[in-house]
């Protein structure tokens, strides 16, 4: 029997001999991210001298609970932008940077970007974390995007766990080069997010205050009159964020300057509320009303 065959046979024997409590124990350890497979987890428990199945389950639960507490503390430190705690926890377990998640899809790096934890983001990137498609779009790593899309081009219009396409993320965070690459690879410029916002990449760019990215999206065929779930059109975002160069482009497109959101507020109304005097004057000069 070959060495490889013998290894497979040993793994098979381990799996066959596990009772229900033992299976629960090894599954806890695998889900905690400590081992890749049941056979690996079982082998480690056997090496540790654990005999009774009840003892397997007790020790596995203690280990899993400890790991979960560390994961929660790590993710909370990311949200709080506590770079010192993040660094300390990474020294204890380097896998926290890439392997652990608060929920499916919520990676530490994405949380750092979402919460504006710039130092934490740079710390995680410095550790050489291998980025997924959504992380690469959110941080604007064009090289990573190129490689990921070369390997899986059909993923260009994939949706993240929280309902965003890569183009939404690149647009919201103003990663113009990343957005341009995604568009060149076939990203849908009119894709609607699969979450409560139901917005487009153009809405996302404007909500992030990134006028240059918004203009590029408009050049690529973005819908200048699309409304999100709250009834906000690109005009509303341009007015609220004071983006007159985008407003000029919206005027040329013929988008309705007096569109109303679900609260009945027009772009001019928003400009006045946000004290965007230049935008308010521009809107009034082109027929904008409250």
ChimeraX commands (.cxc) that place a marker at each C-alpha (Angstrom):
marker #1 position 0.00,0.00,0.00 radius 0.5
marker #1 position 1.34,3.42,-0.91 radius 0.5
marker #1 position 1.97,6.11,1.69 radius 0.5
marker #1 position -0.89,8.19,0.25 radius 0.5
marker #1 position -3.27,5.21,0.35 radius 0.5
marker #1 position -2.30,4.42,3.92 radius 0.5
marker #1 position -3.00,8.02,4.95 radius 0.5
marker #1 position -6.44,7.88,3.34 radius 0.5
marker #1 position -7.15,4.57,5.07 radius 0.5
marker #1 position -6.23,5.99,8.48 radius 0.5
marker #1 position -8.50,9.00,7.88 radius 0.5
marker #1 position -11.33,6.63,6.93 radius 0.5
marker #1 position -10.86,4.55,10.10 radius 0.5
marker #1 position -10.96,7.68,12.25 radius 0.5
marker #1 position -14.20,8.88,10.65 radius 0.5
marker #1 position -15.87,5.46,10.94 radius 0.5
marker #1 position -15.12,5.14,14.66 radius 0.5
marker #1 position -16.50,8.53,15.67 radius 0.5
marker #1 position -19.76,8.44,17.60 radius 0.5
marker #1 position -22.29,11.29,17.60 radius 0.5
marker #1 position -20.64,13.23,20.44 radius 0.5
marker #1 position -17.23,12.87,18.85 radius 0.5
marker #1 position -18.60,14.13,15.55 radius 0.5
marker #1 position -20.09,17.14,17.33 radius 0.5
marker #1 position -16.70,17.79,18.90 radius 0.5
marker #1 position -14.68,17.67,15.69 radius 0.5
marker #1 position -17.32,19.70,13.83 radius 0.5
marker #1 position -17.03,22.42,16.49 radius 0.5
marker #1 position -13.29,22.59,15.93 radius 0.5
marker #1 position -13.61,22.66,12.14 radius 0.5
marker #1 position -16.25,25.42,12.27 radius 0.5
marker #1 position -14.02,27.41,14.61 radius 0.5
marker #1 position -11.43,27.42,11.84 radius 0.5
marker #1 position -8.84,25.46,13.80 radius 0.5
marker #1 position -8.77,22.49,11.43 radius 0.5
marker #1 position -9.58,21.89,7.78 radius 0.5
marker #1 position -11.27,18.51,8.17 radius 0.5
marker #1 position -12.89,16.11,10.64 radius 0.5
marker #1 position -10.01,13.66,10.36 radius 0.5
marker #1 position -7.46,16.38,11.17 radius 0.5
marker #1 position -9.43,17.53,14.22 radius 0.5
marker #1 position -9.97,13.95,15.42 radius 0.5
marker #1 position -6.28,13.14,15.03 radius 0.5
marker #1 position -5.31,16.11,17.18 radius 0.5
marker #1 position -7.75,15.14,19.94 radius 0.5
marker #1 position -6.38,11.60,19.89 radius 0.5
marker #1 position -2.81,12.92,20.08 radius 0.5
marker #1 position -3.86,15.05,23.05 radius 0.5
marker #1 position -4.87,11.85,24.84 radius 0.5
marker #1 position -8.61,12.53,24.93 radius 0.5
marker #1 position -10.40,9.18,25.23 radius 0.5
marker #1 position -14.10,9.42,26.15 radius 0.5
marker #1 position -16.48,10.99,23.66 radius 0.5
marker #1 position -17.99,13.20,26.37 radius 0.5
marker #1 position -14.54,14.55,27.14 radius 0.5
marker #1 position -14.02,15.21,23.42 radius 0.5
marker #1 position -17.15,17.32,23.30 radius 0.5
marker #1 position -16.36,19.21,26.51 radius 0.5
marker #1 position -12.85,20.13,25.44 radius 0.5
marker #1 position -13.92,20.99,21.90 radius 0.5
marker #1 position -16.65,23.29,23.24 radius 0.5
marker #1 position -14.18,25.07,25.52 radius 0.5
marker #1 position -11.76,25.58,22.64 radius 0.5
marker #1 position -14.49,26.74,20.25 radius 0.5
marker #1 position -15.86,29.18,22.84 radius 0.5
marker #1 position -12.40,30.61,23.41 radius 0.5
marker #1 position -11.82,31.03,19.68 radius 0.5
marker #1 position -15.22,32.68,19.21 radius 0.5
marker #1 position -14.53,35.17,22.01 radius 0.5
marker #1 position -11.24,36.10,20.39 radius 0.5
marker #1 position -12.92,36.51,17.00 radius 0.5
marker #1 position -15.60,38.75,18.49 radius 0.5
marker #1 position -13.01,40.83,20.34 radius 0.5
marker #1 position -10.98,41.16,17.15 radius 0.5
marker #1 position -13.91,42.25,15.00 radius 0.5
marker #1 position -15.05,44.73,17.65 radius 0.5
marker #1 position -11.55,46.20,17.80 radius 0.5
marker #1 position -11.65,46.62,14.01 radius 0.5
marker #1 position -14.98,48.47,14.25 radius 0.5
marker #1 position -13.65,50.69,17.03 radius 0.5
marker #1 position -10.53,51.49,14.95 radius 0.5
marker #1 position -8.45,50.19,17.86 radius 0.5
marker #1 position -5.25,49.42,15.98 radius 0.5
marker #1 position -3.32,48.52,19.15 radius 0.5
marker #1 position -5.79,45.81,20.16 radius 0.5
marker #1 position -6.00,44.54,16.59 radius 0.5
marker #1 position -2.20,44.27,16.46 radius 0.5
marker #1 position -2.05,42.51,19.84 radius 0.5
marker #1 position -4.66,39.95,18.86 radius 0.5
marker #1 position -2.92,39.31,15.54 radius 0.5
marker #1 position 0.26,38.51,17.46 radius 0.5
marker #1 position -1.70,35.86,19.35 radius 0.5
marker #1 position -3.34,34.41,16.24 radius 0.5
marker #1 position -2.32,35.63,12.79 radius 0.5
marker #1 position -5.24,33.80,11.17 radius 0.5
marker #1 position -7.56,36.48,12.48 radius 0.5
marker #1 position -6.45,38.73,9.63 radius 0.5
marker #1 position -7.91,36.53,6.95 radius 0.5
marker #1 position -9.72,33.44,8.14 radius 0.5
marker #1 position -12.23,34.61,10.72 radius 0.5
marker #1 position -15.49,36.44,10.05 radius 0.5
marker #1 position -18.25,37.83,12.22 radius 0.5
marker #1 position -20.82,36.61,9.70 radius 0.5
marker #1 position -20.42,34.97,6.31 radius 0.5
marker #1 position -18.69,37.53,4.12 radius 0.5
marker #1 position -17.90,40.05,6.84 radius 0.5
marker #1 position -14.13,39.84,6.67 radius 0.5
marker #1 position -11.96,41.96,8.97 radius 0.5
marker #1 position -10.67,43.94,5.99 radius 0.5
marker #1 position -14.14,44.76,4.69 radius 0.5
marker #1 position -15.22,45.86,8.16 radius 0.5
marker #1 position -12.16,48.09,8.40 radius 0.5
marker #1 position -13.11,49.73,5.10 radius 0.5
marker #1 position -16.80,50.02,6.03 radius 0.5
marker #1 position -15.99,51.64,9.38 radius 0.5
marker #1 position -13.31,53.94,8.01 radius 0.5
marker #1 position -10.60,52.28,10.12 radius 0.5
marker #1 position -7.74,53.37,7.89 radius 0.5
marker #1 position -4.88,52.33,10.18 radius 0.5
marker #1 position -6.44,48.93,10.76 radius 0.5
marker #1 position -6.96,48.51,7.02 radius 0.5
marker #1 position -3.30,49.29,6.33 radius 0.5
marker #1 position -2.20,46.90,9.09 radius 0.5
marker #1 position -4.24,44.07,7.60 radius 0.5
marker #1 position -3.00,44.78,4.08 radius 0.5
marker #1 position 0.60,44.89,5.33 radius 0.5
marker #1 position 0.20,41.31,6.52 radius 0.5
marker #1 position -0.30,40.22,2.93 radius 0.5
marker #1 position -3.91,39.15,3.24 radius 0.5
marker #1 position -5.10,37.51,0.04 radius 0.5
marker #1 position -8.03,39.64,-1.11 radius 0.5
marker #1 position -11.34,38.39,-2.39 radius 0.5
marker #1 position -13.15,40.21,-5.20 radius 0.5
marker #1 position -15.17,42.50,-2.94 radius 0.5
marker #1 position -12.22,43.42,-0.75 radius 0.5
marker #1 position -10.11,44.21,-3.81 radius 0.5
marker #1 position -12.85,46.47,-5.19 radius 0.5
marker #1 position -13.37,48.22,-1.85 radius 0.5
marker #1 position -9.68,49.00,-1.32 radius 0.5
marker #1 position -9.02,49.68,-5.00 radius 0.5
marker #1 position -6.38,47.01,-5.55 radius 0.5
marker #1 position -6.34,46.91,-9.35 radius 0.5
marker #1 position -3.70,44.18,-9.60 radius 0.5
marker #1 position -5.68,41.88,-7.33 radius 0.5
marker #1 position -8.84,42.60,-9.32 radius 0.5
marker #1 position -7.10,41.78,-12.58 radius 0.5
marker #1 position -5.93,38.42,-11.27 radius 0.5
marker #1 position -9.26,37.52,-9.67 radius 0.5
marker #1 position -11.20,38.38,-12.81 radius 0.5
marker #1 position -8.72,36.56,-15.02 radius 0.5
marker #1 position -9.35,33.44,-12.94 radius 0.5
marker #1 position -13.13,33.92,-12.71 radius 0.5
marker #1 position -14.40,36.54,-15.21 radius 0.5
marker #1 position -18.03,35.58,-14.54 radius 0.5
marker #1 position -17.69,37.00,-11.02 radius 0.5
marker #1 position -17.54,40.60,-12.26 radius 0.5
marker #1 position -21.26,41.05,-11.53 radius 0.5
marker #1 position -21.39,38.85,-8.43 radius 0.5
marker #1 position -23.14,40.11,-5.29 radius 0.5
marker #1 position -21.55,40.24,-1.85 radius 0.5
marker #1 position -23.25,38.85,1.25 radius 0.5
marker #1 position -24.65,42.32,1.95 radius 0.5
marker #1 position -25.95,42.89,-1.57 radius 0.5
marker #1 position -23.26,44.88,-3.36 radius 0.5
marker #1 position -21.53,44.24,-6.66 radius 0.5
marker #1 position -17.80,44.96,-6.92 radius 0.5
marker #1 position -18.68,48.07,-8.94 radius 0.5
marker #1 position -20.93,49.36,-6.14 radius 0.5
marker #1 position -18.07,49.03,-3.66 radius 0.5
marker #1 position -15.43,50.58,-5.91 radius 0.5
marker #1 position -17.82,53.44,-6.69 radius 0.5
marker #1 position -18.85,54.19,-3.10 radius 0.5
marker #1 position -15.25,54.32,-1.90 radius 0.5
marker #1 position -14.12,56.36,-4.90 radius 0.5
marker #1 position -11.75,53.73,-6.29 radius 0.5
marker #1 position -11.90,55.16,-9.79 radius 0.5
marker #1 position -9.20,52.98,-11.34 radius 0.5
marker #1 position -10.83,49.85,-9.93 radius 0.5
marker #1 position -14.23,50.97,-11.20 radius 0.5
marker #1 position -12.77,51.61,-14.64 radius 0.5
marker #1 position -11.24,48.14,-14.71 radius 0.5
marker #1 position -14.52,46.54,-13.65 radius 0.5
marker #1 position -16.41,48.39,-16.36 radius 0.5
marker #1 position -13.84,47.25,-18.89 radius 0.5
marker #1 position -14.41,43.66,-17.78 radius 0.5
marker #1 position -18.16,43.90,-18.29 radius 0.5
marker #1 position -19.51,45.16,-14.97 radius 0.5
marker #1 position -23.16,46.20,-15.19 radius 0.5
marker #1 position -23.20,49.96,-14.66 radius 0.5
marker #1 position -26.96,49.82,-13.98 radius 0.5
marker #1 position -26.89,46.91,-11.53 radius 0.5
marker #1 position -29.27,47.37,-8.59 radius 0.5
marker #1 position -28.02,46.39,-5.15 radius 0.5
marker #1 position -29.72,43.42,-3.50 radius 0.5
marker #1 position -30.39,45.05,-0.17 radius 0.5
marker #1 position -32.78,47.57,1.34 radius 0.5
marker #1 position -31.13,50.48,-0.51 radius 0.5
marker #1 position -31.79,49.09,-4.00 radius 0.5
marker #1 position -29.41,51.58,-5.55 radius 0.5
marker #1 position -27.02,51.64,-8.50 radius 0.5
marker #1 position -23.26,52.20,-8.62 radius 0.5
marker #1 position -24.00,55.82,-9.63 radius 0.5
marker #1 position -26.02,56.35,-6.44 radius 0.5
marker #1 position -23.15,54.76,-4.50 radius 0.5
marker #1 position -20.51,57.03,-6.01 radius 0.5
marker #1 position -22.58,60.13,-5.32 radius 0.5
marker #1 position -23.46,59.02,-1.78 radius 0.5
marker #1 position -19.72,58.71,-1.17 radius 0.5
marker #1 position -19.19,62.21,-2.56 radius 0.5
marker #1 position -17.06,61.00,-5.47 radius 0.5
marker #1 position -18.01,63.23,-8.37 radius 0.5
marker #1 position -15.21,62.06,-10.66 radius 0.5
marker #1 position -16.27,58.45,-10.31 radius 0.5
marker #1 position -19.88,59.47,-10.89 radius 0.5
marker #1 position -18.98,61.24,-14.14 radius 0.5
marker #1 position -17.12,58.16,-15.34 radius 0.5
marker #1 position -20.19,56.01,-14.60 radius 0.5
marker #1 position -22.41,58.44,-16.50 radius 0.5
marker #1 position -19.99,58.25,-19.44 radius 0.5
marker #1 position -20.38,54.47,-19.27 radius 0.5
marker #1 position -24.17,54.52,-19.52 radius 0.5
marker #1 position -25.38,54.89,-15.94 radius 0.5
marker #1 position -29.07,55.81,-15.62 radius 0.5
marker #1 position -29.21,59.51,-14.71 radius 0.5
marker #1 position -32.82,59.20,-13.50 radius 0.5
marker #1 position -32.73,55.93,-11.57 radius 0.5
marker #1 position -34.36,56.11,-8.14 radius 0.5
marker #1 position -33.27,54.04,-5.15 radius 0.5
marker #1 position -35.63,52.54,-2.56 radius 0.5
marker #1 position -35.94,55.93,-0.82 radius 0.5
marker #1 position -36.78,57.64,-4.10 radius 0.5
marker #1 position -33.44,59.43,-4.31 radius 0.5
marker #1 position -32.25,60.08,-7.86 radius 0.5
marker #1 position -28.71,61.12,-8.83 radius 0.5
marker #1 position -30.00,64.70,-8.68 radius 0.5
marker #1 position -30.84,64.31,-4.97 radius 0.5
marker #1 position -27.36,63.01,-4.18 radius 0.5
marker #1 position -25.61,65.68,-6.24 radius 0.5
marker #1 position -27.65,68.37,-4.49 radius 0.5
marker #1 position -27.11,66.98,-0.98 radius 0.5
marker #1 position -23.35,66.57,-1.43 radius 0.5
marker #1 position -22.75,69.79,-3.35 radius 0.5
marker #1 position -21.42,68.41,-6.63 radius 0.5
marker #1 position -22.05,71.14,-9.22 radius 0.5
marker #1 position -19.89,69.50,-11.92 radius 0.5
marker #1 position -22.10,66.41,-11.68 radius 0.5
marker #1 position -25.17,68.66,-11.73 radius 0.5
marker #1 position -24.01,70.21,-14.99 radius 0.5
marker #1 position -23.75,66.75,-16.49 radius 0.5
marker #1 position -27.21,65.78,-15.21 radius 0.5
marker #1 position -28.63,68.91,-16.83 radius 0.5
marker #1 position -27.13,67.89,-20.17 radius 0.5
marker #1 position -28.63,64.42,-19.81 radius 0.5
marker #1 position -32.11,65.89,-19.38 radius 0.5
marker #1 position -32.68,64.25,-15.98 radius 0.5
marker #1 position -35.70,65.71,-14.15 radius 0.5
marker #1 position -34.44,68.54,-11.96 radius 0.5
marker #1 position -37.63,68.43,-9.88 radius 0.5
marker #1 position -37.85,64.71,-9.14 radius 0.5
marker #1 position -39.22,64.00,-5.67 radius 0.5
marker #1 position -38.07,61.33,-3.27 radius 0.5
marker #1 position -40.46,59.26,-1.14 radius 0.5
marker #1 position -40.68,62.08,1.38 radius 0.5
marker #1 position -41.69,64.48,-1.38 radius 0.5
marker #1 position -38.42,66.43,-1.28 radius 0.5
marker #1 position -36.90,67.81,-4.48 radius 0.5
marker #1 position -33.17,68.25,-5.18 radius 0.5
marker #1 position -33.55,71.98,-4.48 radius 0.5
marker #1 position -35.20,71.21,-1.16 radius 0.5
marker #1 position -32.26,69.02,-0.21 radius 0.5
marker #1 position -29.70,71.60,-1.32 radius 0.5
marker #1 position -31.39,74.18,0.92 radius 0.5
marker #1 position -31.59,71.75,3.85 radius 0.5
marker #1 position -27.88,70.93,3.52 radius 0.5
marker #1 position -26.96,74.59,2.96 radius 0.5
marker #1 position -25.43,73.83,-0.41 radius 0.5
marker #1 position -25.83,77.41,-1.65 radius 0.5
marker #1 position -24.01,76.95,-4.97 radius 0.5
marker #1 position -26.13,73.93,-5.81 radius 0.5
marker #1 position -29.31,75.70,-4.75 radius 0.5
marker #1 position -28.51,78.65,-7.02 radius 0.5
marker #1 position -27.75,76.34,-9.94 radius 0.5
marker #1 position -30.99,74.42,-9.46 radius 0.5
marker #1 position -33.07,77.60,-9.20 radius 0.5
marker #1 position -31.43,78.93,-12.37 radius 0.5
marker #1 position -32.61,75.81,-14.21 radius 0.5
marker #1 position -36.18,75.67,-12.99 radius 0.5
marker #1 position -35.68,73.87,-9.72 radius 0.5
marker #1 position -38.51,74.21,-7.20 radius 0.5
marker #1 position -39.13,73.13,-3.64 radius 0.5
marker link #1:1,2 radius 0.2
marker link #1:2,3 radius 0.2
marker link #1:3,4 radius 0.2
marker link #1:4,5 radius 0.2
marker link #1:5,6 radius 0.2
marker link #1:6,7 radius 0.2
marker link #1:7,8 radius 0.2
marker link #1:8,9 radius 0.2
marker link #1:9,10 radius 0.2
marker link #1:10,11 radius 0.2
marker link #1:11,12 radius 0.2
marker link #1:12,13 radius 0.2
marker link #1:13,14 radius 0.2
marker link #1:14,15 radius 0.2
marker link #1:15,16 radius 0.2
marker link #1:16,17 radius 0.2
marker link #1:17,18 radius 0.2
marker link #1:18,19 radius 0.2
marker link #1:19,20 radius 0.2
marker link #1:20,21 radius 0.2
marker link #1:21,22 radius 0.2
marker link #1:22,23 radius 0.2
marker link #1:23,24 radius 0.2
marker link #1:24,25 radius 0.2
marker link #1:25,26 radius 0.2
marker link #1:26,27 radius 0.2
marker link #1:27,28 radius 0.2
marker link #1:28,29 radius 0.2
marker link #1:29,30 radius 0.2
marker link #1:30,31 radius 0.2
marker link #1:31,32 radius 0.2
marker link #1:32,33 radius 0.2
marker link #1:33,34 radius 0.2
marker link #1:34,35 radius 0.2
marker link #1:35,36 radius 0.2
marker link #1:36,37 radius 0.2
marker link #1:37,38 radius 0.2
marker link #1:38,39 radius 0.2
marker link #1:39,40 radius 0.2
marker link #1:40,41 radius 0.2
marker link #1:41,42 radius 0.2
marker link #1:42,43 radius 0.2
marker link #1:43,44 radius 0.2
marker link #1:44,45 radius 0.2
marker link #1:45,46 radius 0.2
marker link #1:46,47 radius 0.2
marker link #1:47,48 radius 0.2
marker link #1:48,49 radius 0.2
marker link #1:49,50 radius 0.2
marker link #1:50,51 radius 0.2
marker link #1:51,52 radius 0.2
marker link #1:52,53 radius 0.2
marker link #1:53,54 radius 0.2
marker link #1:54,55 radius 0.2
marker link #1:55,56 radius 0.2
marker link #1:56,57 radius 0.2
marker link #1:57,58 radius 0.2
marker link #1:58,59 radius 0.2
marker link #1:59,60 radius 0.2
marker link #1:60,61 radius 0.2
marker link #1:61,62 radius 0.2
marker link #1:62,63 radius 0.2
marker link #1:63,64 radius 0.2
marker link #1:64,65 radius 0.2
marker link #1:65,66 radius 0.2
marker link #1:66,67 radius 0.2
marker link #1:67,68 radius 0.2
marker link #1:68,69 radius 0.2
marker link #1:69,70 radius 0.2
marker link #1:70,71 radius 0.2
marker link #1:71,72 radius 0.2
marker link #1:72,73 radius 0.2
marker link #1:73,74 radius 0.2
marker link #1:74,75 radius 0.2
marker link #1:75,76 radius 0.2
marker link #1:76,77 radius 0.2
marker link #1:77,78 radius 0.2
marker link #1:78,79 radius 0.2
marker link #1:79,80 radius 0.2
marker link #1:80,81 radius 0.2
marker link #1:81,82 radius 0.2
marker link #1:82,83 radius 0.2
marker link #1:83,84 radius 0.2
marker link #1:84,85 radius 0.2
marker link #1:85,86 radius 0.2
marker link #1:86,87 radius 0.2
marker link #1:87,88 radius 0.2
marker link #1:88,89 radius 0.2
marker link #1:89,90 radius 0.2
marker link #1:90,91 radius 0.2
marker link #1:91,92 radius 0.2
marker link #1:92,93 radius 0.2
marker link #1:93,94 radius 0.2
marker link #1:94,95 radius 0.2
marker link #1:95,96 radius 0.2
marker link #1:96,97 radius 0.2
marker link #1:97,98 radius 0.2
marker link #1:98,99 radius 0.2
marker link #1:99,100 radius 0.2
marker link #1:100,101 radius 0.2
marker link #1:101,102 radius 0.2
marker link #1:102,103 radius 0.2
marker link #1:103,104 radius 0.2
marker link #1:104,105 radius 0.2
marker link #1:105,106 radius 0.2
marker link #1:106,107 radius 0.2
marker link #1:107,108 radius 0.2
marker link #1:108,109 radius 0.2
marker link #1:109,110 radius 0.2
marker link #1:110,111 radius 0.2
marker link #1:111,112 radius 0.2
marker link #1:112,113 radius 0.2
marker link #1:113,114 radius 0.2
marker link #1:114,115 radius 0.2
marker link #1:115,116 radius 0.2
marker link #1:116,117 radius 0.2
marker link #1:117,118 radius 0.2
marker link #1:118,119 radius 0.2
marker link #1:119,120 radius 0.2
marker link #1:120,121 radius 0.2
marker link #1:121,122 radius 0.2
marker link #1:122,123 radius 0.2
marker link #1:123,124 radius 0.2
marker link #1:124,125 radius 0.2
marker link #1:125,126 radius 0.2
marker link #1:126,127 radius 0.2
marker link #1:127,128 radius 0.2
marker link #1:128,129 radius 0.2
marker link #1:129,130 radius 0.2
marker link #1:130,131 radius 0.2
marker link #1:131,132 radius 0.2
marker link #1:132,133 radius 0.2
marker link #1:133,134 radius 0.2
marker link #1:134,135 radius 0.2
marker link #1:135,136 radius 0.2
marker link #1:136,137 radius 0.2
marker link #1:137,138 radius 0.2
marker link #1:138,139 radius 0.2
marker link #1:139,140 radius 0.2
marker link #1:140,141 radius 0.2
marker link #1:141,142 radius 0.2
marker link #1:142,143 radius 0.2
marker link #1:143,144 radius 0.2
marker link #1:144,145 radius 0.2
marker link #1:145,146 radius 0.2
marker link #1:146,147 radius 0.2
marker link #1:147,148 radius 0.2
marker link #1:148,149 radius 0.2
marker link #1:149,150 radius 0.2
marker link #1:150,151 radius 0.2
marker link #1:151,152 radius 0.2
marker link #1:152,153 radius 0.2
marker link #1:153,154 radius 0.2
marker link #1:154,155 radius 0.2
marker link #1:155,156 radius 0.2
marker link #1:156,157 radius 0.2
marker link #1:157,158 radius 0.2
marker link #1:158,159 radius 0.2
marker link #1:159,160 radius 0.2
marker link #1:160,161 radius 0.2
marker link #1:161,162 radius 0.2
marker link #1:162,163 radius 0.2
marker link #1:163,164 radius 0.2
marker link #1:164,165 radius 0.2
marker link #1:165,166 radius 0.2
marker link #1:166,167 radius 0.2
marker link #1:167,168 radius 0.2
marker link #1:168,169 radius 0.2
marker link #1:169,170 radius 0.2
marker link #1:170,171 radius 0.2
marker link #1:171,172 radius 0.2
marker link #1:172,173 radius 0.2
marker link #1:173,174 radius 0.2
marker link #1:174,175 radius 0.2
marker link #1:175,176 radius 0.2
marker link #1:176,177 radius 0.2
marker link #1:177,178 radius 0.2
marker link #1:178,179 radius 0.2
marker link #1:179,180 radius 0.2
marker link #1:180,181 radius 0.2
marker link #1:181,182 radius 0.2
marker link #1:182,183 radius 0.2
marker link #1:183,184 radius 0.2
marker link #1:184,185 radius 0.2
marker link #1:185,186 radius 0.2
marker link #1:186,187 radius 0.2
marker link #1:187,188 radius 0.2
marker link #1:188,189 radius 0.2
marker link #1:189,190 radius 0.2
marker link #1:190,191 radius 0.2
marker link #1:191,192 radius 0.2
marker link #1:192,193 radius 0.2
marker link #1:193,194 radius 0.2
marker link #1:194,195 radius 0.2
marker link #1:195,196 radius 0.2
marker link #1:196,197 radius 0.2
marker link #1:197,198 radius 0.2
marker link #1:198,199 radius 0.2
marker link #1:199,200 radius 0.2
marker link #1:200,201 radius 0.2
marker link #1:201,202 radius 0.2
marker link #1:202,203 radius 0.2
marker link #1:203,204 radius 0.2
marker link #1:204,205 radius 0.2
marker link #1:205,206 radius 0.2
marker link #1:206,207 radius 0.2
marker link #1:207,208 radius 0.2
marker link #1:208,209 radius 0.2
marker link #1:209,210 radius 0.2
marker link #1:210,211 radius 0.2
marker link #1:211,212 radius 0.2
marker link #1:212,213 radius 0.2
marker link #1:213,214 radius 0.2
marker link #1:214,215 radius 0.2
marker link #1:215,216 radius 0.2
marker link #1:216,217 radius 0.2
marker link #1:217,218 radius 0.2
marker link #1:218,219 radius 0.2
marker link #1:219,220 radius 0.2
marker link #1:220,221 radius 0.2
marker link #1:221,222 radius 0.2
marker link #1:222,223 radius 0.2
marker link #1:223,224 radius 0.2
marker link #1:224,225 radius 0.2
marker link #1:225,226 radius 0.2
marker link #1:226,227 radius 0.2
marker link #1:227,228 radius 0.2
marker link #1:228,229 radius 0.2
marker link #1:229,230 radius 0.2
marker link #1:230,231 radius 0.2
marker link #1:231,232 radius 0.2
marker link #1:232,233 radius 0.2
marker link #1:233,234 radius 0.2
marker link #1:234,235 radius 0.2
marker link #1:235,236 radius 0.2
marker link #1:236,237 radius 0.2
marker link #1:237,238 radius 0.2
marker link #1:238,239 radius 0.2
marker link #1:239,240 radius 0.2
marker link #1:240,241 radius 0.2
marker link #1:241,242 radius 0.2
marker link #1:242,243 radius 0.2
marker link #1:243,244 radius 0.2
marker link #1:244,245 radius 0.2
marker link #1:245,246 radius 0.2
marker link #1:246,247 radius 0.2
marker link #1:247,248 radius 0.2
marker link #1:248,249 radius 0.2
marker link #1:249,250 radius 0.2
marker link #1:250,251 radius 0.2
marker link #1:251,252 radius 0.2
marker link #1:252,253 radius 0.2
marker link #1:253,254 radius 0.2
marker link #1:254,255 radius 0.2
marker link #1:255,256 radius 0.2
marker link #1:256,257 radius 0.2
marker link #1:257,258 radius 0.2
marker link #1:258,259 radius 0.2
marker link #1:259,260 radius 0.2
marker link #1:260,261 radius 0.2
marker link #1:261,262 radius 0.2
marker link #1:262,263 radius 0.2
marker link #1:263,264 radius 0.2
marker link #1:264,265 radius 0.2
marker link #1:265,266 radius 0.2
marker link #1:266,267 radius 0.2
marker link #1:267,268 radius 0.2
marker link #1:268,269 radius 0.2
marker link #1:269,270 radius 0.2
marker link #1:270,271 radius 0.2
marker link #1:271,272 radius 0.2
marker link #1:272,273 radius 0.2
marker link #1:273,274 radius 0.2
marker link #1:274,275 radius 0.2
marker link #1:275,276 radius 0.2
marker link #1:276,277 radius 0.2
marker link #1:277,278 radius 0.2
marker link #1:278,279 radius 0.2
marker link #1:279,280 radius 0.2
marker link #1:280,281 radius 0.2
marker link #1:281,282 radius 0.2
marker link #1:282,283 radius 0.2
marker link #1:283,284 radius 0.2
marker link #1:284,285 radius 0.2
marker link #1:285,286 radius 0.2
marker link #1:286,287 radius 0.2
marker link #1:287,288 radius 0.2
marker link #1:288,289 radius 0.2
marker link #1:289,290 radius 0.2
view
